């Protein structure tokens, strides 16, 4: 499975994605993660600063990311480039070269909240492209044009507003990757696929803190799986 992040700040994502379970999934070729930086699609002398934002029409604070660099970055992630002056629909953009669908994820605080069910659905795609906005957002025309090139789904990740789309993108990559066969070692390690509780315990059995003992619940020490499952359901 391929993830492509459209981001101005790849370095902000690297540390998390190259660590622990996600990093191991890349090494074992279960997933691949690539970056497309919209600045790379701005013309200009080598080494010059590539401006990708401008003042919003209608006034207001901050800056808005321009549409064309974002569209070109997504086109590259889809595996083709095409003249934006002739953006007629092309079904080839909706599928990878292996025939499975490609998906573009667009982030918006007002969109549908991303859930485990959505993570299951995204795991069916071969190429997931996550568009990470910055500043006051991305020119709305980018989304309209991308919908002519690929399937686009909008999500919010949490109810807070973030500085950029990188944090929601990392959350989605994590949630989807852990569902892929073999990533967690055993399918039963995916908590939402079994009876699980947010309250978990390990050794030692008793912790003494400021004169008070904090113990592991007795039911977890019995080995009686029916009673343990009942306790977890109640939790």
ZABA-314099 format. One record per residue (C-alpha): x, y, z. Coordinates in steps of 0.25 Angstrom, whole numbers, padded with zeros to 4 digits, always signed. Layout:
XYZ;...
This chain:
+0000+0000+0000;+0005+0014-0004;+0003+0027+0004;+0007+0040-0002;+0007+0052+0006;+0006+0066-0001;+0013+0075+0009;+0022+0087+0010;+0029+0081+0022;+0033+0066+0020;+0043+0067+0031;+0031+0069+0041;+0026+0055+0038;+0039+0047+0036;+0042+0045+0051;+0028+0039+0054;+0027+0031+0041;+0041+0024+0042;+0039+0020+0056;+0033+0007+0063;+0022+0000+0056;+0021+0009+0044;+0036+0009+0042;+0036-0006+0042;+0024-0007+0033;+0032+0001+0023;+0045-0007+0024;+0037-0020+0022;+0031-0014+0009;+0016-0014+0015;+0015+0000+0012;+0022+0011+0005;+0022+0026+0008;+0026+0037-0001;+0026+0052-0001;+0022+0062-0011;+0025+0076-0008;+0017+0087-0015;+0029+0096-0015;+0036+0086-0025;+0025+0090-0035;+0028+0105-0036;+0037+0110-0047;+0049+0118-0043;+0064+0117-0042;+0071+0106-0035;+0072+0109-0020;+0062+0121-0020;+0051+0122-0011;+0038+0116-0017;+0026+0124-0013;+0013+0115-0012;+0004+0125-0004;-0003+0138-0007;-0013+0148-0001;-0027+0143+0000;-0037+0149-0010;-0048+0157-0002;-0038+0161+0009;-0035+0155+0022;-0023+0151+0031;-0012+0141+0027;-0009+0135+0013;-0015+0124+0005;-0008+0112-0002;-0009+0113-0017;-0017+0103-0025;-0007+0099-0036;+0005+0094-0028;-0004+0085-0020;-0011+0080-0032;+0002+0077-0039;+0007+0070-0026;-0005+0061-0026;-0003+0058-0041;+0011+0053-0038;+0006+0045-0027;-0004+0039-0036;+0007+0035-0046;+0004+0045-0057;+0005+0059-0061;-0005+0066-0069;-0007+0081-0075;-0016+0088-0065;-0021+0096-0076;-0028+0084-0081;-0034+0077-0068;-0044+0068-0075;-0048+0056-0067;-0039+0044-0069;-0043+0031-0062;-0028+0026-0062;-0025+0036-0051;-0035+0029-0042;-0028+0016-0043;-0014+0011-0040;-0006+0004-0051;-0010-0009-0044;-0025-0006-0046;-0028-0003-0031;-0034+0011-0027;-0026+0023-0023;-0032+0032-0013;-0029+0047-0009;-0031+0051+0005;-0035+0065+0008;-0035+0071+0022;-0045+0081+0027;-0049+0084+0042;-0064+0084+0037;-0063+0070+0030;-0068+0056+0035;-0060+0051+0047;-0050+0040+0043;-0053+0027+0050;-0048+0013+0050;-0059+0009+0040;-0052+0019+0031;-0039+0014+0033;-0044+0000+0029;-0049+0006+0016;-0036+0013+0013;-0028+0000+0015;-0035-0005+0002;-0028+0006-0006;-0015+0004-0012;-0011+0018-0013;-0015+0028-0002;-0011+0043-0005;-0012+0052+0007;-0013+0067+0004;-0007+0075+0016;-0011+0089+0016;-0005+0101+0023;-0007+0115+0026;-0022+0119+0024;-0024+0107+0015;-0023+0103+0000;-0030+0110-0011;-0044+0103-0012;-0042+0101-0027;-0031+0091-0024;-0041+0082-0018;-0051+0084-0030;-0041+0080-0040;-0035+0068-0032;-0049+0063-0032;-0048+0062-0047;-0035+0054-0046;-0038+0044-0034;-0048+0040-0023;-0047+0051-0012;-0051+0048+0002;-0052+0059+0013;-0049+0057+0027;-0047+0064+0040;-0037+0057+0051;-0042+0061+0064;-0050+0074+0067;-0038+0083+0069;-0032+0092+0058;-0018+0089+0055;-0006+0098+0049;-0006+0089+0037;-0011+0076+0031;+0002+0068+0035;-0003+0063+0049;-0017+0058+0043;-0009+0051+0032;+0000+0044+0042;-0012+0039+0050;-0019+0034+0037;-0006+0026+0033;-0004+0020+0047;-0019+0016+0047;-0019+0010+0034;-0005+0003+0034;-0008-0004+0047;-0020-0011+0040;-0012-0017+0029;-0009-0032+0030;+0004-0035+0038;+0007-0021+0042;+0004-0024+0057;+0009-0038+0056;-0005-0043+0060;-0019-0039+0056;-0024-0040+0070;-0014-0028+0073;-0024-0019+0067;-0032-0015+0079;-0044-0011+0072;-0046-0025+0066;-0047-0031+0079;-0052-0029+0093;-0043-0018+0099;-0043-0008+0110;-0036+0005+0111;-0031+0001+0125;-0019-0009+0124;-0009-0014+0134;+0004-0021+0135;+0014-0025+0145;+0017-0023+0157;+0003-0027+0163;+0004-0017+0174;+0010-0002+0173;+0012+0005+0187;+0011+0020+0185;+0010+0029+0197;+0005+0018+0207;-0006+0013+0198;-0006+0000+0190;-0010+0000+0175;-0014-0014+0171;-0017-0021+0158;-0032-0025+0158;-0033-0039+0163;-0042-0043+0151;-0030-0041+0142;-0022-0051+0150;-0032-0062+0149;-0030-0067+0135;-0045-0068+0134;-0047-0063+0120;-0062-0061+0120;-0061-0053+0133;-0049-0045+0128;-0057-0042+0115;-0069-0038+0123;-0060-0028+0131;-0054-0022+0119;-0068-0020+0113;-0073-0013+0125;-0060-0004+0125;
